[in-house]
Amino acid sequence: MQYFDVIIVFVVIAFILVSLYKEIMGAAFTFFVAVMVLGIFKILTPAEILAGFANEQIAVIIMLLLLGDAIRQTSVIEIFFARIFPVSSTYRSFLGRMMLWVGGFSAFLNNTPLVAVMMPYVHQWSKRNGVSSSKLLIPLSYAAILGGCVTLIGTSTNLIVGGMVTDQDIMPGLRPLEMFDFFWVGFPMLVVGFLYLYIFSYRLLPDRSTAIEDFKESERKYLVEAEVRKNSKLIGKSLKDADLNGQYGLLLVEVIRGKQIIQILKDKFILREGDLLRFAGDNNNIASLLSDNSDLTVPSVGMMSKLKRSQIVEIVISHNSSLITKQIKEIYFRGRYDSALLAIHRNGERITGAIEEIKLKAGDVLLLLAGENFTSHIQNQIDFYVISRVKELRKPERYKIWVLFGGTLLAIFLAAVKLVPLFIGLLIVLAAINILRVVSAKDLPKSIDYNLAVIIALSLALGTAMMKTGVADMIANFVISVFLPLGRISLLIGIFLITSVLAAYITNKAAVAIVFPISITAAKNLGLDPMPFILIVSFGAAANFLTPIGYQTNLMVYGPGGYNFKDFFKIGFPLTVLYMIVTVAVLSYMYF
């Protein structure tokens, strides 16, 4: 053992911990600098540094992220969620259904897009039912984390550990991790976590207005017209039973029936086919009217609603626009701009009369459904300016959705029963969706998280350096001397606690990179089965409930939920203790 090399490795580990905790530089660059130092001092060879980039698990992680983003782009999950959640009426039923579906999906799909898709439904439901979304967003994130811990592919942390197992040669004959090695801890804890959050969330979480809710109150309210379509489920229903505000998040202003305008609407008012409903609402809720599942249709859109790819944009009429004083029906948006008018906003002014007969004024804000040629049509014109692009809409053919979603699930199933390696299965699915043009081949690379790939590859190199220099052996013996006198179970508890704290206050990738070599070395030195020591690191890093900075989905809900660090610790600490107890108990029963 060269003591100088040992000192360098300890300095590098200290640098990683301080840099990530103090946020001196990004995680990827931190690991890059650390491994570069190890290379400069010849602790690692160039081949050892680059070996991680050839690890199969990195490729699997990248492919799963690509497929997850493709599923998000095709709105499969969004359509599915739209059918599930509007029927929920109470806090408990919505919370339970949300956690059940998100937890189930996140066991097999990347949890980041799941949380991103679900957040608008949480805010919409909260607003309709007078419940602060701060009561729901942390359970949303935690449900995704709990579900992700059930399988090998549920979270990138599990896949990183899987990559480390195949990368390390410290214990010859160590078998690779399989799809459901995590199930025996992950599934019971999914149930326990579900019950804990279901019972205690409302009591432990704060009740405060959030930044998004404050913004929504001051957001532009558009006027939009929607018609009760033929064979609509709304026909014959009263306004009370139809619950239009609950279903679409829009305020019904008046109903136009033939030449009659009905402004005083009672709950008993019965809807008929062809009724033109005038709503006030924000841009995102208006977008829900364009769903294929909607019982309403926007007449002004016409056949543009069938476009396979379109987007909703906000524009403002300029002061020298040639459109000023023109009626909307005279403008012919489809021919001139490859778009259709959805709604109009006029700075708080009440707009009367049919939308198509409104004369535009400078400063009017319009919501348009824009086709693929919209951008080229508006170049070099000064009639209006694009304020924002609200939402992109994609409607691929149904068989393409089955190829994407069904193919992904089939690849996972075949890997689970050991018929086709996951790497090969995902590769075939990616090739198929590109050949069928389910998503744009040019757009797919944009969703690759290159930083994550670099962190994982360099984490493997750090683990190699810790084992090669004996640092992992030294720290492992220290951990053994502290915890083993109290028994093997206390050793697992110690490893879980160390990993969990590092993951909570730095990152789970760094926690795995540092603790994994220590844990597996401890197993080797004691002559024990390495599997519980491998899995305890993965669960300690992935089950990240203590802080918002330790896990991506926690960060996603941190700001929108109006939370602080204390909120996460208050509800997350008991859940972390529960997770530790279940994990240690199950692993001890199975392997000791």
C-alpha positions in Angstrom: 0.0 0.0 0.0 1.4 3.4 -1.0 0.4 5.8 1.7 0.7 8.8 -0.7 -2.0 7.3 -2.9 -4.2 6.7 0.1 -3.9 10.3 1.2 -4.7 11.5 -2.4 -7.9 9.3 -2.5 -9.0 10.6 0.9 -8.4 14.2 -0.2 -10.4 13.5 -3.4 -13.3 12.1 -1.4 -13.3 15.1 0.9 -13.2 17.4 -2.1 -16.3 15.6 -3.6 -18.2 15.9 -0.3 -17.4 19.6 0.2 -18.0 20.6 -3.4 -21.4 18.9 -3.6 -22.6 20.1 -0.2 -21.4 23.7 -0.7 -22.5 23.6 -4.4 -19.1 24.9 -5.4 -19.5 23.3 -8.9 -21.8 21.0 -10.6 -21.9 17.2 -9.8 -20.5 16.2 -13.2 -17.6 18.6 -13.1 -16.9 17.7 -9.5 -16.4 14.1 -10.4 -14.5 15.1 -13.5 -12.0 17.1 -11.4 -11.7 14.3 -8.8 -11.0 11.6 -11.3 -8.7 13.8 -13.3 -6.6 14.3 -10.1 -6.5 10.5 -9.6 -5.3 10.2 -13.2 -2.6 12.8 -12.8 -1.2 11.0 -9.8 -1.3 7.7 -11.7 -3.7 6.1 -9.2 -6.0 5.4 -12.1 -4.9 4.5 -15.6 -6.7 6.0 -18.6 -8.2 2.6 -19.3 -9.6 2.5 -15.7 -11.0 6.0 -16.0 -12.8 5.3 -19.3 -13.9 1.7 -18.4 -17.1 3.0 -16.8 -18.3 4.5 -20.1 -18.5 1.0 -21.5 -20.7 -0.2 -18.7 -23.9 -1.7 -19.9 -26.0 -0.2 -17.2 -25.1 3.4 -18.3 -26.5 2.6 -21.8 -29.6 1.0 -20.2 -30.2 4.2 -18.1 -29.8 6.4 -21.2 -32.2 4.3 -23.2 -34.8 4.2 -20.4 -34.6 8.0 -20.2 -35.1 8.3 -24.0 -38.1 6.0 -23.9 -39.5 7.8 -20.9 -39.2 11.1 -22.7 -40.8 9.6 -25.9 -43.8 8.3 -23.8 -44.1 11.8 -22.3 -44.1 13.4 -25.8 -46.8 11.2 -27.1 -49.0 12.1 -24.0 -49.9 8.5 -23.3 -49.6 8.9 -19.6 -51.2 12.3 -19.7 -54.3 10.8 -21.4 -54.4 8.0 -19.0 -54.2 10.3 -16.0 -56.9 12.5 -17.4 -59.3 9.6 -17.4 -58.4 8.6 -13.8 -58.3 11.7 -11.7 -61.3 13.9 -12.6 -63.7 11.5 -10.9 -61.9 11.8 -7.5 -63.8 13.9 -5.1 -62.2 13.8 -1.7 -58.7 14.5 -0.5 -58.2 10.8 0.7 -59.5 9.3 -2.6 -57.4 11.6 -4.7 -54.3 11.0 -2.6 -54.7 7.3 -2.6 -55.3 7.0 -6.3 -52.4 9.3 -7.1 -50.0 7.4 -5.0 -51.2 4.0 -6.3 -50.8 4.8 -10.0 -47.7 6.9 -9.7 -46.0 4.3 -7.4 -47.0 1.5 -9.8 -45.8 3.2 -13.0 -42.5 4.4 -11.4 -41.5 0.8 -10.8 -41.0 0.4 -14.5 -40.8 4.0 -16.0 -38.6 6.9 -15.2 -40.2 8.8 -12.3 -39.2 12.3 -13.4 -41.6 12.6 -16.3 -44.3 10.9 -14.2 -44.1 13.6 -11.6 -43.9 16.3 -14.2 -47.1 15.1 -15.9 -48.9 14.6 -12.6 -48.2 18.1 -11.1 -50.7 20.0 -13.2 -53.5 17.6 -12.1 -52.5 18.1 -8.5 -52.7 21.9 -8.8 -56.0 21.7 -10.8 -57.6 19.4 -8.3 -56.4 21.4 -5.3 -57.8 24.6 -6.8 -61.2 23.0 -7.5 -61.5 21.5 -4.0 -60.0 24.3 -1.9 -57.1 22.1 -0.7 -53.6 23.5 -0.7 -51.4 21.6 -3.2 -48.7 21.6 -0.4 -50.8 18.7 1.1 -50.2 16.6 -2.0 -46.9 17.4 -3.8 -44.6 15.8 -1.3 -46.7 12.6 -1.3 -46.5 12.7 -5.1 -42.7 12.8 -5.0 -42.4 10.2 -2.3 -44.8 7.8 -4.2 -42.5 8.0 -7.2 -39.5 7.3 -5.0 -41.2 4.3 -3.3 -42.3 2.8 -6.5 -38.8 3.3 -8.1 -37.3 1.1 -5.4 -39.3 -1.9 -6.3 -37.3 -3.0 -9.4 -33.8 -2.7 -10.8 -34.9 -0.2 -13.5 -37.2 1.8 -11.3 -34.6 4.4 -10.4 -31.2 5.3 -11.8 -29.6 4.7 -8.4 -30.5 1.0 -8.6 -29.0 0.8 -12.1 -25.9 2.5 -10.9 -25.4 -0.1 -8.2 -26.1 -2.8 -10.8 -23.4 -1.3 -12.9 -21.0 -1.3 -10.0 -21.7 -4.9 -9.3 -20.8 -6.0 -12.8 -17.8 -3.5 -12.9 -16.1 -4.7 -9.7 -13.9 -7.8 -9.6 -13.3 -7.7 -5.8 -15.5 -10.8 -5.3 -15.1 -13.3 -8.2 -18.4 -15.0 -9.1 -20.6 -12.2 -7.8 -23.7 -12.5 -9.9 -25.3 -9.4 -11.6 -28.4 -7.9 -10.1 -31.6 -9.1 -11.6 -34.9 -7.2 -12.2 -36.7 -8.2 -9.0 -33.8 -8.5 -6.5 -35.2 -5.3 -5.0 -38.8 -6.5 -4.9 -38.7 -8.2 -1.5 -37.9 -5.0 0.2 -39.3 -2.5 -2.3 -42.8 -3.8 -2.5 -43.5 -4.2 1.3 -42.1 -0.7 1.8 -44.3 0.6 -1.0 -47.3 -0.7 0.9 -46.0 0.6 4.3 -45.1 4.0 2.7 -48.5 4.2 1.1 -50.3 3.6 4.4 -48.0 6.1 6.2 -48.6 8.9 3.7 -52.3 8.1 3.4 -52.8 8.4 7.2 -50.3 11.1 8.2 -49.9 13.4 5.1 -52.7 15.8 5.9 -51.6 16.2 9.5 -47.9 16.6 8.9 -47.8 18.7 5.8 -48.2 22.5 5.8 -51.3 24.3 4.5 -50.0 27.2 2.6 -50.5 29.0 -0.7 -47.8 28.3 -3.2 -46.1 30.4 -5.8 -48.0 28.7 -8.6 -51.4 29.2 -6.9 -50.6 32.8 -6.3 -49.7 33.2 -9.9 -52.8 31.4 -11.1 -55.0 34.0 -9.3 -53.4 36.8 -11.4 -53.1 34.8 -14.6 -54.8 36.0 -17.8 -58.4 34.8 -18.1 -59.4 34.0 -21.6 -62.8 33.8 -23.2 -63.4 30.6 -25.2 -66.3 29.0 -26.9 -66.9 25.3 -26.9 -69.8 23.3 -28.4 -71.5 20.2 -26.9 -70.6 17.6 -29.5 -72.8 14.9 -31.0 -73.1 11.9 -28.7 -71.5 13.8 -25.9 -72.0 12.4 -22.3 -73.1 15.9 -21.3 -76.3 15.8 -23.3 -79.2 15.7 -20.9 -77.2 16.4 -17.9 -77.7 19.3 -15.5 -74.9 21.8 -14.9 -74.5 20.4 -11.4 -74.1 16.8 -12.6 -71.9 17.9 -15.5 -69.4 19.6 -13.2 -67.8 21.5 -16.0 -65.6 23.6 -13.7 -64.4 20.4 -12.0 -63.8 18.6 -15.3 -62.1 21.3 -17.2 -61.2 23.9 -14.6 -63.1 26.6 -16.6 -65.8 29.0 -15.4 -69.0 28.8 -17.4 -70.1 32.4 -18.2 -73.1 31.9 -20.5 -74.7 29.5 -22.9 -75.7 30.3 -26.5 -78.6 28.2 -27.7 -79.6 29.1 -31.2 -80.1 32.9 -31.1 -80.8 32.9 -27.3 -78.0 33.9 -24.9 -78.6 32.5 -21.4 -76.5 34.3 -18.8 -78.2 33.4 -15.5 -77.5 29.7 -15.2 -78.9 27.5 -12.5 -77.6 24.1 -11.3 -80.7 22.5 -12.8 -80.1 23.9 -16.3 -80.0 20.9 -18.8 -77.4 20.8 -21.5 -78.4 19.9 -25.1 -76.5 18.9 -28.2 -75.2 22.0 -30.1 -75.2 24.3 -27.1 -72.4 26.8 -27.4 -70.8 27.2 -24.0 -68.7 30.4 -23.2 -66.0 29.8 -20.6 -63.5 32.0 -18.8 -60.2 30.3 -17.9 -56.4 30.1 -18.2 -54.4 28.8 -21.1 -53.6 25.4 -19.7 -57.2 24.5 -18.9 -58.4 25.7 -22.3 -55.9 23.3 -23.8 -57.8 20.4 -22.1 -60.7 21.1 -24.4 -58.7 19.8 -27.3 -58.3 16.3 -25.8 -59.8 13.4 -27.8 -61.6 12.4 -24.7 -63.4 15.8 -24.3 -67.2 16.0 -24.5 -66.8 19.4 -26.0 -65.4 20.7 -29.2 -64.0 24.1 -30.1 -65.8 25.1 -33.4 -63.1 27.6 -34.5 -60.5 24.9 -34.6 -62.2 22.7 -37.1 -60.0 20.0 -38.7 -56.9 21.4 -37.1 -57.8 19.4 -34.0 -56.8 16.3 -36.0 -53.3 17.4 -36.6 -50.7 14.9 -35.5 -48.4 17.6 -34.2 -49.4 21.1 -33.2 -48.8 23.6 -30.4 -50.7 26.2 -28.4 -49.2 29.7 -28.5 -50.0 33.0 -26.9 -49.7 36.1 -29.2 -50.3 39.8 -28.5 -51.7 42.2 -31.2 -49.1 45.0 -31.9 -50.0 48.7 -31.9 -49.4 49.1 -35.6 -51.1 45.8 -36.6 -53.2 45.6 -39.8 -55.5 43.3 -37.8 -56.8 46.1 -35.6 -60.6 46.8 -36.1 -61.0 43.6 -38.1 -63.4 41.0 -37.1 -61.9 37.7 -36.2 -63.9 35.9 -38.9 -62.3 38.3 -41.5 -58.8 37.3 -40.6 -58.7 33.7 -41.7 -56.0 32.5 -39.4 -55.8 29.1 -41.0 -54.8 30.3 -44.4 -52.6 33.2 -43.3 -50.8 31.8 -40.3 -51.5 28.0 -40.3 -53.4 28.4 -37.0 -56.8 28.6 -35.4 -58.1 30.9 -32.7 -58.9 29.2 -29.4 -59.6 32.1 -27.1 -59.1 35.8 -26.5 -58.2 38.0 -23.5 -58.7 41.8 -23.4 -57.0 43.1 -20.2 -59.8 42.3 -17.8 -62.5 43.9 -20.1 -65.7 41.9 -20.4 -66.2 40.7 -24.0 -69.7 40.3 -25.3 -71.1 38.8 -28.5 -69.8 35.9 -30.6 -66.0 35.5 -30.6 -65.9 35.4 -34.4 -67.6 38.9 -34.6 -65.2 40.5 -32.1 -63.1 43.4 -33.5 -59.5 43.2 -32.5 -57.7 45.9 -30.6 -54.1 46.6 -29.9 -52.9 44.7 -26.8 -55.4 41.9 -27.2 -53.9 38.5 -26.3 -55.0 35.6 -28.4 -54.5 31.9 -27.8 -53.9 30.0 -31.0 -53.6 26.4 -32.0 -50.7 26.5 -34.4 -49.7 24.0 -37.0 -46.2 23.0 -38.1 -45.9 25.8 -40.6 -46.9 28.5 -38.1 -43.3 29.7 -37.5 -42.5 30.1 -41.2 -45.8 31.9 -41.8 -45.2 34.6 -39.2 -41.6 35.5 -40.2 -41.1 39.1 -41.1 -44.6 40.2 -40.0 -45.4 42.8 -37.4 -49.1 42.2 -36.8 -48.5 40.4 -33.6 -45.8 39.0 -31.3 -45.5 35.5 -29.8 -45.6 35.8 -26.0 -45.1 32.1 -25.1 -45.5 28.6 -26.4 -48.0 27.1 -23.9 -48.1 23.5 -24.8 -47.1 21.0 -27.6 -49.7 18.5 -28.7 -48.9 15.2 -30.4 -51.4 12.7 -31.6 -49.5 9.7 -33.1 -51.5 6.8 -34.5 -52.7 4.3 -31.9 -50.5 1.5 -33.2 -47.4 3.7 -32.7 -48.4 4.2 -29.1 -48.7 0.5 -28.7 -45.3 -0.1 -30.2 -43.8 2.5 -27.8 -45.6 1.7 -24.6 -46.2 -2.0 -25.2 -42.7 -2.5 -26.6 -41.1 -0.9 -23.5 -43.1 -3.1 -21.1 -42.4 -6.2 -23.3 -38.7 -5.5 -23.2 -38.8 -5.2 -19.4 -40.8 -8.4 -19.1 -38.5 -10.4 -21.4 -35.5 -9.2 -19.4 -37.2 -10.1 -16.1 -37.8 -13.7 -17.3 -34.2 -13.8 -18.7 -35.3 -14.4 -22.3 -33.8 -11.2 -23.8 -31.2 -8.9 -22.2 -32.7 -5.6 -21.3 -30.1 -3.8 -23.3 -31.0 -5.6 -26.5 -34.8 -5.3 -25.8 -34.6 -1.5 -25.3 -32.4 -1.1 -28.3 -35.0 -2.9 -30.5 -37.8 -0.6 -29.2 -35.7 2.5 -29.8 -35.0 1.3 -33.4 -38.7 0.6 -34.0 -40.0 4.0 -32.8 -37.4 5.7 -35.0 -38.3 3.6 -38.0 -42.1 4.2 -37.4 -41.4 7.9 -36.6 -43.3 7.7 -33.4 -41.1 10.6 -32.2 -38.7 12.8 -34.1 -35.2 11.2 -34.3 -33.7 14.7 -34.1 -35.6 15.4 -30.8 -34.6 12.2 -29.0 -30.9 13.1 -28.3 -32.1 16.3 -26.6 -33.5 14.2 -23.7 -30.2 12.5 -23.0 -28.9 13.4 -19.6 -25.2 13.6 -20.4 -24.3 14.8 -16.9 -25.9 11.7 -15.4 -23.9 9.4 -17.7 -20.6 11.2 -16.9 -21.4 11.1 -13.1 -22.1 7.3 -13.2 -19.1 6.5 -15.3 -16.7 8.5 -13.2 -18.3 7.1 -10.0 -17.3 3.7 -11.2 -13.7 5.0 -11.6 -13.7 6.4 -8.1 -14.9 3.1 -6.7 -12.0 1.4 -8.6 -9.5 3.9 -7.0 -10.9 3.3 -3.5 -10.5 -0.5 -3.8 -7.2 -0.4 -5.7 -5.5 1.8 -3.0 -7.0 0.0 0.0 -9.1 3.1 1.1 -12.3 1.1 0.8 -10.7 -1.6 3.0 -9.6 0.9 5.6 -13.0 2.6 5.9 -14.8 -0.7 5.8 -12.7 -2.1 8.7 -13.5 1.1 10.7 -17.2 0.8 10.0 -17.0 -2.9 11.0 -15.2 -2.0 14.3 -17.9 0.5 15.2 -21.1 -1.4 14.3 -20.2 -5.1 14.3 -19.9 -5.5 18.1 -23.6 -4.8 18.2 -24.3 -7.6 15.6 -24.6 -8.0 11.9 -27.9 -6.2 11.9 -26.3 -3.1 13.4 -23.7 -3.1 10.6 -26.5 -3.0 8.0 -28.1 -0.2 10.0 -24.9 1.8 10.0 -24.4 1.4 6.3 -28.0 2.5 5.6 -27.6 5.6 7.8 -24.3 6.6 6.3 -25.7 6.2 2.8 -29.0 7.9 3.5 -27.3 11.0 5.1 -24.8 11.4 2.3 -27.6 11.0 -0.3 -29.9 13.5 1.5 -27.3 16.3 1.8 -25.2 15.7 -1.2 -26.5 13.5 -4.0 -27.5 9.9 -4.1 -25.1 9.2 -7.0 -22.2 10.5 -4.8 -23.4 8.5 -1.9 -23.4 5.3 -3.9 -20.0 6.0 -5.4 -18.4 6.4 -2.0 -20.3 3.9 0.2 -20.6 1.0 -2.3 -16.9 0.0 -2.3 -16.9 0.3 1.5 -20.0 -1.9 1.9 -18.9 -4.7 -0.4 -15.4 -4.7 1.1 -16.9 -5.1 4.5 -18.8 -8.2 3.3 -15.6 -9.6 1.8 -13.6 -9.0 5.0 -16.3 -10.7 7.1 -16.8 -13.6 4.6 -20.5 -12.8 4.3 -22.9 -12.9 1.4 -22.4 -9.6 -0.4 -26.0 -9.3 -1.6 -27.5 -7.6 1.5 -24.5 -5.2 1.6 -25.1 -4.3 -2.0 -28.9 -3.8 -1.7 -28.6 -1.8 1.6 -26.5 0.8 -0.2 -29.1 1.0 -3.0 -32.1 1.4 -0.7 -30.2 3.9 1.5 -29.5 6.1 -1.5 -32.7 5.7 -3.4 -35.1 6.0 -0.4 -34.4 9.7 -0.2 -37.1 11.5 1.9 -35.1 13.8 4.3 -34.3 16.8 2.1 -35.4 18.4 -1.2 -31.9 18.4 -2.7 -31.2 14.7 -2.5 -33.6 13.5 -5.2 -34.8 15.0 -8.5 -38.5 14.6 -7.8 -38.1 16.3 -4.4 -36.5 19.3 -6.1 -39.4 19.4 -8.7 -42.0 19.8 -6.0 -39.9 22.0 -3.6 -40.6 25.4 -5.2 -44.1 24.8 -6.6 -45.3 23.4 -3.2 -44.0 26.4 -1.3 -42.0 24.0 1.0 -38.9 24.5 3.2 -36.3 22.0 4.4 -38.2 21.5 7.6 -41.3 20.3 5.8 -39.4 17.5 4.1 -37.7 16.5 7.3 -40.9 16.5 9.4 -42.7 14.0 7.2 -39.5 12.3 5.6 -37.7 11.4 8.8 -40.3 8.9 10.2 -40.6 7.5 6.7 -36.8 7.0 6.4 -36.8 5.3 9.8 -39.6 3.0 8.7 -37.7 2.2 5.4 -34.6 1.4 7.4 -36.5 -1.0 9.7 -38.2 -2.8 6.9 -35.1 -3.0 4.7 -32.8 -4.3 7.5 -35.5 -6.7 8.8 -36.1 -8.2 5.3 -32.5 -8.4 4.2 -31.5 -9.9 7.6 -34.2 -12.6 7.3 -33.3 -13.4 3.7 -29.5 -13.5 3.9 -28.3 -13.9 7.6 
